[in-house]
């Protein structure tokens, strides 16, 4: 029996007590296994200590997850972050080269939240570090005192671009999504196409123009309770289907 496609998820590097750990949120793993119907493999954030080409040879897709950490602003010539701001340069040095190489190879890529921000930077875009302090923009942050169901509940609509990947995949023109982020797109990267926008005009999803495979990034969190969300199910199924296509083509 042929195995299911193997999807790699790049871990965050976190300090837990006196030791560094490499972690991926279970909700992302569950969405790969249940929503995309694929096998999940966690890739530690060790940068070039592991051979990137060997990882690329092994897998049939990549999911780049959300995280509490922020992309290092040095990578997009952004303003210096305040002292103590949560960075994860180990993830930056692992996820971003793998993302660039995977898209170039035609390996399916699905990027969420921090992964969305990573993809914009990979393609030469820049980020707003505090969307809520930008004139004319909404506050896209969650209420940290609320329950998870409230934090991840529908927060605002997004409008899908006509004929775009999301609109074609889901059949929807608009949908209510959750909103749990400080950062956002300032300048969209070269070769990226806006797929969804919030009421304030902020780009909430984009795809890679002329990509050989599924290459989509969303700012919201489709992995949260994906099984009861029609939009999330359609996106994870489309991603999984393309991982199966890539696996069969090798």
C-alpha positions, -999 to 999 in steps of 0.1 A, spaced: 0 0 0 14 34 -10 20 58 19 2 91 22 21 122 12 46 135 37 42 171 48 70 189 67 63 215 94 92 237 105 94 239 143 98 270 165 129 270 187 117 277 223 135 279 256 117 257 281 135 259 314 172 256 309 170 238 275 160 247 240 132 227 224 118 224 189 80 227 189 50 228 166 15 234 177 -7 203 177 -35 222 159 -13 225 128 -3 189 129 -39 178 133 -50 199 103 -23 183 81 -32 148 92 -70 152 93 -77 181 69 -51 174 42 -50 136 48 -12 135 48 15 124 71 32 150 93 69 154 99 84 180 122 116 197 110 138 211 138 149 247 134 186 239 130 193 260 99 221 246 78 231 221 104 208 198 84 210 195 47 181 214 31 183 194 -2 179 161 17 148 175 34 134 187 1 140 153 -14 120 136 14 88 155 15 57 161 -7 46 194 9 54 221 35 31 237 60 46 269 76 28 276 108 19 306 130 40 315 160 42 341 188 76 351 175 82 378 149 102 377 117 136 394 122 131 429 108 167 429 95 155 405 68 132 432 53 151 464 64 124 471 90 127 492 121 145 476 151 121 459 175 119 469 211 142 452 236 129 418 247 107 414 216 102 377 208 123 367 178 132 332 165 162 336 142 167 298 142 133 294 126 140 323 102 172 305 90 154 273 85 119 281 73 127 308 48 154 290 28 133 259 27 102 279 16 121 295 -12 136 263 -24 103 243 -21 84 268 -42 112 268 -68 110 230 -70 73 229 -73 66 214 -39 32 224 -25 34 251 2 8 263 26 18 292 49 -2 305 79 2 336 100 39 338 107 44 316 77 24 342 57 48 369 69 78 347 61 66 342 25 61 379 19 96 386 31 111 357 10 96 374 -20 111 408 -11 81 423 7 80 442 39 59 441 71 40 464 94 51 455 129 20 471 146 -9 471 122 -31 486 150 -9 517 152 -11 523 114 -35 551 104 -66 538 87 -60 502 98 -82 481 121 -69 464 153 -63 428 142 -52 415 176 -72 391 197 -84 397 232 -57 380 253 -81 377 282 -108 359 262 -113 322 259 -97 304 230 -130 300 212 -135 337 214 -99 346 204 -102 323 174 -138 331 166 -149 351 135 -135 386 137 -141 403 103 -149 394 67 -123 391 40 -131 396 3 -116 371 -21 -101 381 -54 -122 370 -84 -106 341 -102 -80 337 -75 -69 304 -60 -91 307 -29 -121 318 -48 -117 289 -73 -110 264 -45 -138 274 -21 -164 288 -45 -168 317 -20 -166 355 -26 -163 365 10 -159 348 44 -156 357 81 -122 348 94 -104 350 128 -78 377 134 -49 371 158 -19 391 146 1 423 153 21 423 120 8 425 85 18 432 49 32 466 43 45 460 8 35 429 -10 65 409 -24 74 406 -60 56 379 -79 28 376 -53 -9 381 -60 -34 393 -34 -60 366 -27 -80 383 1 -83 417 17 -98 429 50 -123 458 52 -93 481 60 -75 470 28 -49 449 45 -39 419 24 -50 388 43 -40 362 18 -18 359 -13 -6 333 -37 26 330 -58 20 339 -94 29 313 -120 38 288 -92 42 252 -104 22 239 -74 -1 251 -46 16 281 -30 -8 300 -8 -3 321 24 -31 333 47 -29 356 76 -57 340 96 -58 306 113 -76 280 91 -62 252 112 -83 261 142 -113 237 143 -108 232 106 -132 202 105 -162 225 111 -151 253 88 -160 250 51 -133 274 40 -106 257 60 -117 223 48 -115 234 12 -80 249 16 -65 219 34 -81 195 10 -67 214 -20 -33 215 -4 -34 178 4 -46 169 -31 -17 188 -46 7 170 -22 -7 138 -37 -2 150 -72 34 160 -64 41 126 -48 27 108 -78 49 129 -102 82 120 -85 
